[in-house]
Structures are given as structure tokens and as C-alpha cells.
Amino acid sequence: MNVQLRQVLSDITGVSGLRIIEAILAGERDGKELAALADKRVGATQATIKKAMQGDYRAEHLFVLQSAFELRQNYQKRIHLCDEQIIAQMAQWPDRVDLEQKPAPPRKAGRAWLREMVAGKDPRQELYRRTGVDLTAIEGIGVLTAQVILSEIGLDMSAWRSEKHFASWLGLCPDNRVSGGKVLSSHTRHVLNPVADALRMAATTLQNSKTALGAFYRRMRARLGAASAITATAHKLARLIYRLLKHGELYIRQGLEDYENKYRQRLLHNLKKSAAAFGFELTPTQTVAQSVATSVS
């Protein structure tokens, strides 16, 4: 049809995209009317969207669009049925927290909540009710990822003595092979585990995250490459999940600035230690000393 909807919307299956597609299938061809259906948060102007709606609305193109749209709607219904089954299975777990006495923490800031209610229930609220902790508070972990994790490991973390054992079971830690005191290989074991796969997928979403986990992923990627950075970040996510489920801890998000300050302090400590080993002493310049004093104050 040569309709450039993808050029003005980042996701044509979002709210604005589906509105416009439904209007086109209903017979609307006026670019101005179609542009008015876009959400106010869309970055493109009304004039740009109107121009993008100019296309060749031939019958065969509309038939293909109608077929694709109905197919998507059918898949959405099937996904919704799966969600209902998941909620029904979760209902068999005993409650660990009373939502009236201890409501769930607020959702992560800066992220639109697009998941629909399932059987009249909020999947995130149900996860919190059954686990007693908010796994979705961890950056990169959403409701679907949390459901995959819990469906594989359950709620009893006594099978793993520590978070190190848990990460080893997932195959997310180095498998050091040593002979004669020499490390022959430190690659991770090849493990087929849905939890490890879900955590790796979650790690990839942190590439542009303005958080401590996002900064950790980017630093590991610069040092080790993308593949190793994903594994290292997934390992960190696994340890966080273990602590929350094992001890019922409240996840406190570490800010990007706080993470960078601690990294600089750790790096400075190591430099001072290395200099002292050679009989030297590090002395900051006046500019650096002023900047450190400003950041501390």
C-alpha cells in the first residue's frame, strides 16, 4: 500500500498504530482523520503522519492487511487464554502476603504498563501475592520473565545452598578447568535451561538503561564483548532473584550516579594499593581534589 506508518510510529502494534489500522480497514482514507487518531505522546507531527498516510489503497492490499490484522487478533486471544491458565495455576500456591495489609510496591518508573488484566486480576499483583516479593522491581525483569522463572524453579530455594550454587545450576558462571595449577578454560557450561535463557533475554534489555545494572552491562560489553556481557549481567540478575526469593529482601534500585561514584572509588583504591606496592603515593591534582570534594558534599 506504500503507507509509511512505520516511519512515524516506532511500534505499529501499539495503541496509535492499531487505531489507525482499524480505521483504514473500516474505510477511512482521509490522512487528516487518520493522523488525529495518533496518541498525543507520538513524536511525529500531525502533518507528518498525514503525509505518511498517502498510499495505494487497492482491494488486494486491503485484503492482505485485513488477513494479517485478524491473524494477529487471533494470536492475542490465544495468548490471553494462556495467561488465564497461568493465573489459575498460580492460584494453587498459598498466599505469602496480604495485599490489604502490605500492598505491592509501585511499578518501575519510566516504563509504560501495557499488560492487560487477566481474568479480572493484575498478573503483577498475583506474583507479589504468591511470592511475597516484587521480582518485577529488578531492572529487565517483567511479569512474563518472572512467570518463566517461577514456573521452572518454584518458590522453594532450599535446593541451592547459596546464590553461587544457583548461578552454577543455571550455567551462568565460569566453569574453570584447572590442570597443574593452570586454568585451561573458564567458559560457561552449555546448559539448556529456560531460566538462564529468560535471564539472558532480560539482560539484553538493559543496554540503554540509566541504572546501575545498565551501567554494569555496558562496562562488561566494552571489556568482554556482547556475549560475555549478557552472561555476566544474567548472572547478576540470577543472584538478585535468589536473594529476593530466599530471604524475602526488598529490592532497592541503585542509581546510575551512585554506581559510577562507587566504581570510581573502587578504582582509586586499587590504584593507590598498586602504587603503594611499588613505593609510590598518589597525590590528586587541585582540580581533581575540588571535583571530589564537590561530589562528596
C-alpha positions in Angstrom: 0.0 0.0 0.0 3.1 2.3 0.4 1.6 3.7 3.6 4.6 4.8 5.7 3.1 4.1 9.1 6.3 2.6 10.4 8.2 5.7 9.6 6.1 7.8 12.0 5.4 5.2 14.7 8.1 3.1 16.5 5.6 0.3 17.1 2.7 -0.1 14.7 1.1 -2.6 17.0 0.8 0.0 19.8 -2.2 2.0 20.7 -1.9 4.6 17.9 -0.9 2.0 15.3 -3.9 -0.2 15.9 -6.3 2.7 16.0 -5.1 3.8 12.5 -5.1 0.3 11.1 -8.6 -0.4 12.3 -9.8 2.9 10.8 -8.2 2.1 7.5 -10.0 -1.3 7.5 -13.2 0.5 8.4 -12.9 2.6 5.2 -11.2 5.8 6.4 -8.9 7.3 3.8 -8.6 10.9 4.9 -5.0 11.4 6.1 -6.0 14.2 8.5 -8.6 12.0 10.2 -6.2 9.1 10.4 -3.5 11.4 11.9 -5.9 12.6 14.5 -6.1 9.0 15.9 -2.5 9.1 17.0 -1.8 9.4 20.7 -0.6 12.8 21.8 2.7 11.2 23.0 3.7 10.4 19.4 6.7 12.4 18.5 5.8 12.9 14.8 3.6 15.9 14.0 0.1 15.7 12.6 1.3 16.9 9.2 4.0 14.3 9.1 1.6 11.5 10.0 -1.0 12.8 7.4 1.7 12.7 4.7 2.7 9.1 5.7 -1.0 8.0 5.2 -0.8 8.7 1.5 -0.8 5.3 -0.2 -2.3 2.9 -2.8 -5.4 1.5 -1.1 -6.1 -1.2 -3.6 -8.5 -4.0 -2.8 -5.8 -6.8 -2.8 -3.6 -4.7 -0.4 -6.6 -4.1 2.0 -7.4 -7.9 1.9 -3.8 -8.8 2.9 -3.9 -6.1 5.7 -7.3 -7.5 6.9 -6.0 -11.0 7.0 -2.9 -10.1 8.9 -4.9 -8.0 11.4 -7.3 -10.8 12.0 -4.5 -13.3 12.4 -2.8 -11.0 15.0 -6.1 -10.7 16.9 -6.5 -14.5 16.9 -3.0 -14.9 18.4 -3.7 -12.3 21.0 -6.8 -14.2 22.1 -4.7 -17.4 22.4 -2.1 -15.6 24.4 -4.8 -14.3 26.7 -6.1 -17.9 27.2 -2.6 -19.0 28.2 -2.4 -16.1 30.6 -5.6 -17.2 32.2 -4.2 -20.7 32.6 -1.1 -19.3 34.3 -3.2 -17.3 36.7 -5.2 -20.4 37.5 -2.1 -22.4 38.3 -0.7 -19.6 40.4 -3.9 -19.6 42.4 -2.9 -23.0 43.8 0.1 -21.5 45.6 -0.5 -20.3 49.1 -0.5 -16.6 49.7 2.6 -15.2 51.3 1.4 -11.6 51.7 -1.9 -9.9 52.3 -2.3 -7.2 49.7 -4.6 -5.2 52.0 -2.1 -5.1 54.8 1.0 -4.9 52.7 0.3 -3.6 49.2 2.6 -4.2 46.3 5.4 -1.6 45.8 4.8 0.9 42.9 5.8 -0.2 39.4 9.1 0.8 37.9 9.2 4.4 36.9 9.7 5.4 33.3 8.0 2.3 31.9 4.5 2.2 30.4 2.4 -0.7 31.7 0.9 -2.4 28.7 -0.1 -5.8 30.1 -3.8 -6.3 30.3 -5.8 -7.6 33.3 -6.3 -11.4 33.1 -9.5 -12.9 34.5 -10.0 -9.6 36.3 -6.6 -9.8 38.0 -3.4 -8.0 37.7 -0.6 -10.6 36.9 2.0 -8.5 38.7 -0.2 -8.3 41.8 -0.7 -12.0 41.8 3.0 -12.7 41.5 3.6 -10.4 44.5 0.8 -12.1 46.5 2.3 -15.6 45.9 6.0 -14.8 46.3 5.9 -12.1 48.9 8.4 -10.0 46.9 8.3 -7.9 43.8 10.5 -9.6 41.2 9.5 -7.0 38.6 11.2 -4.3 40.6 14.5 -5.6 39.2 15.5 -3.8 36.0 15.0 -6.0 33.0 12.6 -8.4 34.8 9.0 -8.2 33.7 5.9 -10.2 34.5 6.5 -12.7 31.7 10.1 -13.3 32.7 9.2 -13.7 36.3 6.5 -16.2 35.4 9.0 -18.2 33.4 11.5 -18.3 36.3 8.9 -19.3 38.9 7.4 -22.0 36.6 10.9 -23.7 36.5 12.2 -23.2 40.0 9.1 -22.8 42.1 9.2 -20.9 45.4 11.4 -23.2 47.5 15.0 -22.1 47.1 16.4 -24.6 49.6 17.6 -26.8 46.7 20.5 -24.4 46.3 22.7 -23.7 49.3 23.7 -20.2 48.1 23.3 -17.8 45.2 26.6 -19.2 43.8 25.1 -22.7 43.6 22.0 -21.2 41.9 24.1 -19.4 39.3 26.2 -22.6 38.7 23.0 -24.6 38.2 21.9 -22.1 35.6 25.3 -22.3 33.8 25.8 -18.6 34.2 29.2 -18.7 36.0 32.7 -19.6 34.7 33.5 -23.3 34.5 37.2 -23.2 35.4 39.1 -26.2 34.2 42.4 -26.3 36.0 45.3 -28.7 35.4 48.7 -28.4 37.2 47.6 -25.0 38.7 46.9 -23.6 35.2 43.5 -22.5 34.1 42.9 -24.3 30.8 39.4 -22.9 30.2 36.9 -20.7 32.0 34.0 -20.8 29.6 30.5 -21.3 31.0 28.9 -24.7 30.8 26.5 -25.4 27.9 23.2 -25.7 29.9 19.7 -26.0 28.4 17.7 -24.1 31.0 14.7 -21.9 30.2 15.5 -19.7 33.3 19.0 -19.0 32.0 17.6 -18.1 28.6 15.0 -15.8 30.1 17.7 -14.0 32.2 19.9 -13.6 29.1 17.0 -12.0 27.2 16.3 -9.8 30.2 20.0 -8.7 30.2 19.8 -7.6 26.6 17.1 -5.0 27.5 19.5 -3.2 29.9 21.7 -1.8 27.1 20.3 1.7 27.3 19.1 1.5 30.9 20.0 4.5 33.1 20.6 2.4 36.1 23.4 0.6 37.9 22.6 -2.7 36.1 22.6 -0.9 32.8 26.0 0.7 33.5 27.3 -2.7 34.6 26.2 -4.3 31.3 27.8 -1.5 29.2 31.0 -1.8 31.1 31.2 -5.5 30.7 30.4 -5.2 27.0 33.2 -2.7 26.5 35.6 -5.1 28.3 34.5 -8.6 27.2 32.2 -8.2 24.2 28.4 -8.5 23.9 28.1 -12.3 24.5 30.1 -12.3 27.7 28.4 -9.1 28.9 25.0 -10.7 28.5 26.1 -13.8 30.5 27.7 -11.6 33.2 24.6 -9.5 33.6 22.3 -12.5 33.6 24.5 -13.9 36.4 23.9 -10.7 38.4 20.2 -10.9 37.8 20.2 -14.6 39.0 21.9 -13.6 42.3 19.4 -10.8 42.9 16.4 -13.1 42.2 17.9 -15.8 44.6 18.2 -13.2 47.4 14.7 -11.9 47.0 13.1 -15.4 46.9 15.3 -16.9 49.6 15.4 -14.1 52.2 12.4 -12.1 51.2 14.5 -9.0 50.7 13.2 -5.7 49.3 14.9 -4.8 46.1 16.4 -1.3 46.3 17.4 0.1 42.9 20.9 1.6 42.8 21.1 4.7 40.7 23.5 5.3 37.9 25.3 8.1 39.6 25.7 6.1 42.8 27.1 3.2 40.9 29.6 5.3 38.9 30.8 7.0 42.2 31.4 3.6 43.9 33.2 2.4 40.8 35.5 5.4 40.8 36.2 5.0 44.5 37.0 1.3 44.0 39.2 2.1 41.0 41.0 4.8 43.0 41.5 2.4 45.9 43.1 -0.2 43.6 45.4 2.4 42.1 46.6 3.6 45.5 47.2 0.0 46.5 49.2 -0.7 43.3 51.2 2.5 43.8 52.0 1.6 47.4 53.3 -1.8 46.4 55.9 0.0 44.2 56.7 2.5 47.0 54.8 5.4 45.5 52.0 7.6 46.8 49.2 9.0 44.6 48.5 12.7 45.1 45.4 14.2 43.4 45.8 17.4 41.5 44.0 20.5 42.7 41.2 20.2 40.0 40.6 16.5 40.8 40.5 17.3 44.6 38.0 20.0 44.1 35.7 17.8 42.0 35.9 15.0 44.5 35.1 17.4 47.3 32.1 18.8 45.4 30.7 15.3 44.6 31.1 14.3 48.3 29.4 17.4 49.6 
